[in-house]
Amino acid sequence: MNQQLPVIVAGGGIGGLAAALALVRQGFSVKVLEQSPQIGEIGAGIQLGPNAFHAFDALGVGEKARSRAVYTDYMIMHDAIDEYVVGRIPTDEAFRQRFGNPYAVIHRQDIHNSLLEGATETGKVEFFTGSRVEGIEQKADSVTVTCGNGTRVTGQALIGADGVKSVVRARYVNDPPRVTGHVVYRAVVDEKDFPDNLKWNAASIWVGPNCHLVHYPLRGGREYNVVVTFHSRQKEEWGVTEGSAEEVQSYFQEICPKARQLIMLPKSWKRWATADREPIGQWTFGRATLLGDAAHPTTQYMAQGACMALEDAVTLGEALHVCNRDWTRALDLYQHSRITRTARIVLSGREMGRIYHARGVERLVRNDLWKGRSPARFYDAMEWLYGWNVGNCLTA
């Protein structure tokens, strides 16, 4: 009878939908519990490395995602004070040949819609909205979840993909967040309002003292993603609030006029006070496991948050496949294959934030790090990250 039960996925975001697709492809039916009143996604643009497209293909939604992405010609880092080019990495045909897939930028909603369409089309994913997980009970061969609205769901296993403030993680780990003090403002700007001298088909970053700015095109160039980050002067609490143009402008007095144009563009801002958590060595607790931001919440500096959630989902599916759907063995293999890689992303993100925000002599060192480096050498350095695919996902 246990084999007839669904798998419960807590969370209907990118990680939860990717997990649902991976599970369906292994023959399971899935019940997704989403705490919001509807299945949807908030946020702005994100970047997708080749590893993300490998994951989309493995989940059966590669073409859906590709049709909504913007394919960049290069990634570029400028010093925000004097416009010096710190590094420029082509993402052209040579890049695609090296890693087997492109580099792209996309709106979060477009990723979510691709996954949601794929999950809905299977006919094996059932969605429960307004269903926040509050209680978890385990038996030897099942998990029962109680939601705040009184719903009780029993399944073969529970995948905790319920985000950075995961209830499932709190139930089994209950570790505190590490508030960074870095504040991120995100906005999407119409193409007609975006400066012509910054309309590059590139993932672009301007790095400055205790701050940086990012911009790139979305939705065929009809919109542009704008992100600014700075070290807050005040003590921050983890969360999202409405922002103000006045606050943003006060943190970018030292930067050059070309980059400064960016902070004058948005008509409204969302303000994220960011945090991550210390990497943990155990994600699996009986028949419950963690996935995506619930397992490895990270800062944005590696541009890999969504990519890691997609990788997690594919790896979970492959572990179930090679373990013949034996949950005990599969969940152990899954976490063993993912913990080190995702911890490297979390820790690298912290260090990359320091590099981006260097000042004084440290800024000069940062600007000298990649001088004269060829595209091939950049690609070699990225192999550990972009070389991931479904064929090697269990070999960590």
C-alpha positions as CSV (number, residue, x, y, z in Angstrom):
1,M,0.0,0.0,0.0
2,N,2.9,2.3,0.7
3,Q,4.0,2.2,-2.9
4,Q,0.6,3.7,-3.9
5,L,1.1,6.8,-1.7
6,P,2.2,10.1,-3.4
7,V,5.4,11.9,-2.6
8,I,4.8,15.2,-0.7
9,V,6.7,18.3,-1.8
10,A,6.6,21.3,0.5
11,G,6.9,24.4,-1.6
12,G,5.6,25.3,-5.0
13,G,8.6,27.5,-6.1
14,I,11.3,26.6,-8.6
15,G,12.9,23.9,-6.4
16,G,9.5,22.4,-5.5
17,L,8.3,22.2,-9.1
18,A,11.6,20.8,-10.3
19,A,11.4,18.1,-7.6
20,A,7.9,17.3,-8.7
21,L,8.9,16.8,-12.3
22,A,11.9,14.7,-11.3
23,L,9.7,12.5,-9.1
24,V,7.0,12.0,-11.8
25,R,9.8,11.0,-14.3
26,Q,10.6,8.2,-11.8
27,G,7.0,7.0,-11.7
28,F,5.7,8.7,-8.6
29,S,2.6,10.8,-8.2
30,V,3.2,14.1,-6.3
31,K,1.3,16.4,-4.0
32,V,2.7,19.9,-3.8
33,L,1.9,22.0,-0.7
34,E,2.2,25.7,-1.3
35,Q,1.7,28.2,1.6
36,S,0.7,31.1,-0.7
37,P,-2.9,31.5,-2.0
38,Q,-1.7,30.6,-5.5
39,I,1.1,28.9,-7.3
40,G,3.4,31.6,-8.6
41,E,6.8,33.3,-8.4
42,I,8.0,36.7,-7.3
43,G,11.3,38.5,-8.0
44,A,13.0,39.7,-11.1
45,G,15.7,38.4,-13.4
46,I,18.2,35.6,-12.7
47,Q,21.2,34.1,-14.6
48,L,21.3,30.5,-15.9
49,G,24.6,28.7,-16.5
50,P,24.9,25.6,-18.7
51,N,24.3,23.4,-15.7
52,A,20.8,24.9,-15.4
53,F,20.0,24.0,-19.0
54,H,21.3,20.5,-18.5
55,A,18.9,20.2,-15.6
56,F,16.0,21.6,-17.7
57,D,16.7,19.0,-20.3
58,A,16.8,16.2,-17.7
59,L,13.4,17.4,-16.4
60,G,11.8,17.5,-19.8
61,V,11.3,21.2,-20.0
62,G,14.4,22.3,-21.9
63,E,12.6,23.7,-24.9
64,K,10.1,25.6,-22.7
65,A,12.9,27.3,-20.8
66,R,15.0,28.0,-23.9
67,S,12.1,29.8,-25.6
68,R,11.9,32.3,-22.8
69,A,15.6,33.0,-22.2
70,V,17.9,35.7,-23.5
71,Y,21.3,34.4,-24.6
72,T,24.1,36.7,-23.7
73,D,27.3,37.3,-25.8
74,Y,29.5,37.7,-22.8
75,M,29.8,38.3,-19.0
76,I,31.6,41.5,-18.0
77,M,32.9,43.1,-14.8
78,H,33.7,46.8,-14.7
79,D,35.2,48.8,-11.8
80,A,32.3,51.2,-10.9
81,I,34.7,54.0,-10.0
82,D,36.7,54.3,-13.2
83,E,35.0,52.0,-15.7
84,Y,38.1,49.7,-15.8
85,V,37.3,46.3,-17.3
86,V,38.2,43.8,-14.6
87,G,37.2,40.8,-16.7
88,R,35.3,39.9,-19.8
89,I,34.2,36.3,-20.6
90,P,32.7,35.4,-24.0
91,T,29.6,33.2,-23.8
92,D,29.7,32.6,-27.5
93,E,29.8,29.3,-29.5
94,A,33.2,28.3,-28.0
95,F,31.6,28.6,-24.6
96,R,28.6,26.5,-25.7
97,Q,30.9,23.9,-27.2
98,R,32.9,23.6,-24.0
99,F,30.0,23.2,-21.7
100,G,27.3,21.7,-24.0
101,N,24.8,24.5,-23.3
102,P,24.5,28.3,-23.3
103,Y,24.7,31.0,-20.7
104,A,21.4,33.0,-20.5
105,V,19.4,35.4,-18.4
106,I,15.7,35.0,-17.7
107,H,12.9,36.3,-15.6
108,R,12.1,34.1,-12.5
109,Q,8.5,33.9,-13.5
110,D,9.5,32.5,-16.9
111,I,11.4,29.7,-15.3
112,H,8.6,29.0,-12.9
113,N,6.0,29.0,-15.7
114,S,8.2,26.5,-17.7
115,L,8.3,24.1,-14.8
116,L,4.7,24.6,-13.9
117,E,3.5,23.9,-17.4
118,G,5.7,20.8,-17.5
119,A,4.4,19.5,-14.1
120,T,0.7,20.2,-15.0
121,E,1.1,18.4,-18.4
122,T,2.1,15.2,-16.6
123,G,-1.3,14.9,-14.9
124,K,0.5,13.4,-11.9
125,V,1.1,16.5,-9.8
126,E,-1.7,17.8,-7.5
127,F,-1.4,21.3,-6.0
128,F,-2.7,22.4,-2.6
129,T,-2.5,26.2,-2.1
130,G,-2.9,28.0,1.2
131,S,-1.3,25.0,2.8
132,R,1.6,25.9,5.0
133,V,3.4,22.9,6.7
134,E,3.0,23.0,10.4
135,G,3.4,19.4,11.6
136,I,5.4,16.4,10.4
137,E,4.9,12.9,11.7
138,Q,6.9,9.9,10.5
139,K,6.5,6.2,10.5
140,A,8.8,3.6,9.2
141,D,7.5,3.8,5.7
142,S,5.4,7.0,5.4
143,V,5.3,10.7,6.4
144,T,2.2,12.6,7.4
145,V,2.1,16.4,7.0
146,T,-0.4,18.7,8.8
147,C,-1.0,22.1,7.3
148,G,-2.1,25.3,9.0
149,N,-5.5,25.1,7.3
150,G,-6.2,21.6,8.8
151,T,-5.2,19.6,5.7
152,R,-3.5,16.3,6.5
153,V,-1.5,14.6,3.7
154,T,0.3,11.2,4.0
155,G,3.0,10.2,1.5
156,Q,5.9,7.9,0.9
157,A,8.4,10.7,1.6
158,L,8.6,14.5,2.2
159,I,10.7,16.8,0.1
160,G,11.3,20.1,2.0
161,A,11.6,22.6,-0.9
162,D,10.0,25.4,1.2
163,G,12.6,28.1,0.7
164,V,15.0,30.1,2.7
165,K,12.7,30.1,5.8
166,S,11.9,26.4,5.5
167,V,9.5,24.9,8.1
168,V,10.9,21.5,7.3
169,R,14.5,22.6,8.0
170,A,13.3,24.3,11.2
171,R,11.7,21.0,12.3
172,Y,14.9,18.9,11.9
173,V,17.8,21.4,12.1
174,N,16.5,24.7,13.6
175,D,19.7,26.6,12.9
176,P,19.8,30.4,12.9
177,P,20.2,32.5,9.7
178,R,23.4,34.4,9.1
179,V,22.3,37.9,8.3
180,T,25.0,39.5,6.0
181,G,24.2,43.2,6.4
182,H,24.1,43.4,2.6
183,V,21.0,44.9,1.2
184,V,19.8,44.1,-2.4
185,Y,17.4,46.2,-4.4
186,R,15.8,44.6,-7.5
187,A,13.7,46.2,-10.2
188,V,12.7,45.6,-13.8
189,V,12.8,48.5,-16.2
190,D,11.1,48.9,-19.6
191,E,13.5,48.9,-22.6
192,K,12.3,52.5,-23.6
193,D,13.5,53.8,-20.3
194,F,16.9,52.1,-20.2
195,P,20.0,54.0,-21.3
196,D,21.2,53.3,-24.8
197,N,24.8,53.3,-23.8
198,L,24.2,50.3,-21.4
199,K,22.0,48.2,-23.7
200,W,24.5,45.4,-23.9
201,N,23.6,41.8,-24.6
202,A,25.6,40.7,-21.5
203,A,25.4,39.8,-17.9
204,S,27.0,43.0,-16.6
205,I,28.3,43.9,-13.2
206,W,29.8,47.2,-11.9
207,V,31.8,46.5,-8.7
208,G,32.5,49.3,-6.2
209,P,33.5,49.9,-2.6
210,N,31.0,48.1,-0.4
211,C,28.5,48.0,-3.3
212,H,27.9,46.7,-6.8
213,L,25.3,47.0,-9.6
214,V,24.1,44.4,-12.1
215,H,22.1,44.7,-15.3
216,Y,21.1,42.5,-18.2
217,P,18.2,42.2,-20.8
218,L,15.1,40.2,-20.2
219,R,12.2,39.0,-22.5
220,G,13.9,39.6,-25.8
221,G,15.3,42.9,-24.7
222,R,11.9,44.4,-24.0
223,E,12.9,44.8,-20.3
224,Y,16.1,45.1,-18.3
225,N,16.9,43.7,-14.9
226,V,18.5,46.1,-12.5
227,V,20.0,45.0,-9.2
228,V,22.0,47.1,-6.7
229,T,23.7,45.8,-3.6
230,F,25.3,47.7,-0.7
231,H,26.5,47.2,2.9
232,S,23.9,48.7,5.1
233,R,24.8,51.3,7.7
234,Q,22.2,49.9,10.1
235,K,21.6,46.6,11.8
236,E,19.4,44.5,9.4
237,E,16.8,41.9,9.9
238,W,16.3,39.2,7.3
239,G,13.3,40.0,5.1
240,V,11.8,41.8,2.1
241,T,10.3,45.3,2.4
242,E,9.5,48.3,0.2
243,G,12.5,50.3,-0.7
244,S,13.2,54.0,-1.5
245,A,15.2,55.6,-4.3
246,E,16.7,58.0,-1.7
247,E,18.3,55.2,0.3
248,V,19.8,53.6,-2.8
249,Q,21.3,56.9,-4.1
250,S,22.9,57.6,-0.7
251,Y,25.1,54.5,-1.0
252,F,26.5,55.2,-4.5
253,Q,28.2,58.6,-4.2
254,E,31.6,57.4,-5.4
255,I,30.7,55.6,-8.6
256,C,31.1,56.8,-12.1
257,P,28.3,58.6,-14.0
258,K,27.8,55.8,-16.5
259,A,27.0,53.2,-13.8
260,R,25.2,55.8,-11.7
261,Q,22.5,56.0,-14.4
262,L,21.2,52.6,-13.2
263,I,20.1,53.8,-9.8
264,M,18.0,56.6,-11.3
265,L,15.9,54.2,-13.5
266,P,13.4,52.2,-11.4
267,K,10.0,53.6,-10.5
268,S,9.6,51.2,-7.6
269,W,12.0,49.0,-5.7
270,K,11.9,45.9,-3.6
271,R,14.4,45.8,-0.7
272,W,15.9,42.4,0.4
273,A,18.0,42.3,3.5
274,T,20.0,39.2,2.7
275,A,21.1,36.1,4.7
276,D,22.5,32.7,4.2
277,R,23.0,29.8,6.7
278,E,26.1,27.7,7.6
279,P,26.3,24.6,5.4
280,I,25.1,21.5,7.2
281,G,26.3,17.9,6.7
282,Q,22.9,16.2,6.9
283,W,19.8,17.0,4.9
284,T,17.9,13.7,5.3
285,F,15.9,12.8,8.4
286,G,14.2,9.4,8.0
287,R,11.9,9.9,5.0
288,A,12.2,13.7,4.9
289,T,14.9,15.6,3.0
290,L,15.7,19.1,2.1
291,L,16.1,20.7,-1.4
292,G,17.0,24.0,-2.9
293,D,17.1,27.1,-0.6
294,A,15.8,25.0,2.3
295,A,19.0,22.9,2.1
296,H,21.6,25.5,1.2
297,P,20.4,29.1,1.3
298,T,23.1,31.3,-0.2
299,T,23.8,34.9,-1.1
300,Q,23.4,36.0,-4.7
301,Y,27.1,36.5,-5.6
302,M,27.6,33.2,-7.5
303,A,24.3,33.6,-9.4
304,Q,23.5,29.9,-8.7
305,G,20.6,29.8,-6.3
306,A,18.0,28.6,-8.8
307,C,20.6,26.5,-10.7
308,M,21.4,24.6,-7.5
309,A,17.8,23.8,-6.8
310,L,17.4,22.5,-10.3
311,E,20.5,20.3,-9.9
312,D,19.1,19.0,-6.6
313,A,15.9,17.9,-8.2
314,V,17.6,16.1,-11.0
315,T,20.1,14.4,-8.6
316,L,17.2,13.3,-6.4
317,G,15.5,11.7,-9.3
318,E,18.7,9.9,-10.5
319,A,19.3,8.6,-6.9
320,L,15.9,7.1,-6.8
321,H,16.5,5.5,-10.2
322,V,19.8,3.8,-9.4
323,C,18.5,2.7,-6.0
324,N,15.4,1.2,-7.5
325,R,13.1,3.6,-5.5
326,D,14.5,2.5,-2.2
327,W,14.0,5.7,-0.2
328,T,16.5,5.0,2.5
329,R,19.4,4.3,0.1
330,A,18.3,7.0,-2.4
331,L,18.0,9.9,0.1
332,D,21.4,9.0,1.5
333,L,22.9,8.9,-2.0
334,Y,21.2,12.2,-2.8
335,Q,22.6,14.1,0.1
336,H,26.0,12.6,-0.3
337,S,26.1,13.8,-3.9
338,R,25.0,17.3,-3.1
339,I,26.3,18.5,0.2
340,T,29.9,19.3,-0.7
341,R,29.0,21.0,-4.1
342,T,26.3,23.2,-2.6
343,A,28.4,24.1,0.4
344,R,31.1,25.3,-2.0
345,I,28.5,27.6,-3.6
346,V,27.6,29.1,-0.2
347,L,31.2,29.6,0.8
348,S,32.3,30.9,-2.6
349,G,29.4,33.3,-2.6
350,R,30.7,34.9,0.6
351,E,34.2,35.2,-0.8
352,M,32.9,36.6,-4.1
353,G,30.9,39.2,-2.2
354,R,34.2,40.4,-0.6
355,I,35.9,40.5,-4.0
356,Y,33.1,42.5,-5.6
357,H,33.0,45.1,-2.8
358,A,36.8,45.5,-2.3
359,R,38.1,49.0,-1.5
360,G,41.5,50.6,-1.1
361,V,44.5,48.4,-2.0
362,E,42.3,45.3,-2.0
363,R,40.4,46.9,-4.9
364,L,43.6,47.2,-6.9
365,V,44.4,43.6,-6.2
366,R,40.9,42.6,-7.4
367,N,41.3,44.6,-10.6
368,D,44.6,42.8,-11.3
369,L,43.3,39.2,-10.6
370,W,42.3,38.3,-14.2
371,K,44.4,40.6,-16.3
372,G,45.4,39.0,-19.6
373,R,43.4,35.8,-18.9
374,S,42.2,34.0,-22.1
375,P,38.7,32.7,-22.5
376,A,40.0,29.2,-22.4
377,R,41.6,29.8,-19.0
378,F,38.3,31.3,-17.7
379,Y,36.5,28.2,-19.0
380,D,39.0,25.9,-17.2
381,A,38.3,27.8,-13.9
382,M,34.5,27.3,-14.5
383,E,34.6,23.6,-15.2
384,W,33.7,22.6,-11.7
385,L,30.6,24.7,-11.9
386,Y,29.3,24.5,-15.4
387,G,30.5,21.0,-16.2
388,W,27.7,19.4,-14.1
389,N,25.1,17.3,-15.9
390,V,22.8,14.4,-15.4
391,G,25.5,11.9,-16.3
392,N,27.9,12.9,-13.5
393,C,25.5,14.2,-10.9
394,L,25.9,11.2,-8.6
395,T,29.7,11.1,-8.7
396,A,30.4,13.7,-6.1
